[in-house]
Amino acid sequence: MKRIMCMLILFTTVFLLSVSSSYAFELNGFADVSFTASVDAPEGSLGDESKNGNFAFGTLDLYLAQSLEDIEILAELIVEMGDVLDLERLTLGYTFDDSLKVRFGRFHTPLGIWNTAYHHGVELQPTINRPEFLNFEDDGGILPVHTIGLYLSGRIRTGAGAIEYGAMYGNGPAIDVSEDEKSNVLIPNNISDNNTDKAVGLHASIAPEAVSGLKIGVSGYLSNLENIGLVKDLDGDSTDDLAFDSVDIDQTIIGAALSYSIADVSLMGEYFSIANKDNIAPAGADDSFTSSAYYALLTYSIKDKWIPYIMYENITADDEDPYFVSLGTSDITRVSGGLRYNINYRSSIKGEIRSNDQEDIDDTWTEYAVQWALAF
Amino acid sequence: MNKLRWSIVLGLFVLLMYGNAHSFAREISIISHKDYPSGTITAAKVKEIYLGEKIAEGTVKIKPMEQNDESIKKKFIEKVMGSSVDAYKAYWIKKFFQEGITPPTAKTSSSDLIQAITQTNGGIGYVWSDDVKGDVKVLLKIDVGN
């Protein structure tokens, strides 16, 4: 709590000082509150924690962006789950022209559409939750959604349509023990890299002139990933669940994304293939694993006020892959149906029903959720 | 004879209405700093600039400005941007957050905007055509109706 207060005081001070200086930083943000209930979630399932019905404040997200004599700064700080404080983004950048913008710092890894378009700030995203596989690293995520390093981006107009790209080079992620020391999580290696191999990534998309409303994109990501710490007893029964002591993986992520809007209907989908090569597999053992994750989202806007939606998502992780085994990833299929009501351009209320089918749990279960979100 | 008389009356009425409609039709001018690298601009490019998609003209950083005056702002957003005011504002919340691109700077009046543009290299803005004055370049005129 003391850390949170210090950071909030720091942000407030920056804001107040800026008011009296020649540069007027504008502090903006997002906030949300929600209620989630899962009356039939089996024990040990992903919905177990909401079986009592939970009111929760989601994320308080504060951000500022400004250009100071052509040097661009963007900072984003969030307080989530009551007491977790994260410096989500901090970049310094320079724009040469439309086709080249350079940024240094911590940014959203250019993987697909959702991860850069709807990162934090749930008011912006169409659904209450992100697709499960796009969860943040410290929330059980399986993709490296943050990177610290160098980021190049731009927009190039061609006869065929506008091409947008984002290319990155930075610290690769690592696997480490979670804060409660009961599981393992991905970490983005914020202040140092635990190996010499850097991660590289690229996302490129085109909005073809010939088909208005269509955007097609591809992503690629390469990294070497090792563990820093490792919890071997993942279910807390005092016996090791992992048959290995360390993780050393070459990871290749390939993604394809599509979004299409026609009149009031929008369709968006992303597919990722995650190939991991185990560099320390015992001789004769399988050392190459491929898993997949995807979602498809359909929305229909009624006068920009009411937006019913349906999302289908799936994670299919290889049971033998040390990456997914150490992260405790379960295969899951989820169908979410909901309705968003835009109170005004800054605020919305969403109601959602989610049907979940988790591989390692016998029963399916249903979650109900309501969320009120605001941009300020 | 009666037919001829009625035809003349109807013709005069149509001419009168046409003239009235044009006398009320208003025009928005897209203006820029005098050193802006281009002498003209298309409506499509104006839209890209005010959506934060086009941020430079050659090596000159574009600094778009808009007006707080609701009457011209609403006309500009609806007729040039092809959007509702609320959708435009929501778009900029998203754009600012996602990419850190700052929205167009708001000015209180046409004269404030013109003054700011004359002092800002890469400055671009919109005013009623009747209000254009001073050392600015008119890149485009757009008829926005009544």
Interface residues (C-beta under 8 A of the other chain):
Chain A: N28 F30 Y63 A65 Q66 S67 D70 E72 I73 L74 T91 G93 T95 F96 D97 D98 T116 A117 H119 G121 E123 L124 R155 A162 D304 N344 Y345 R346 A375
Chain B: E53 K54 I55 A56 G58 T59 K61 S84 D86 A87 K89 A90 I93 K94 F96 F97 Q98 G100 I101 T102
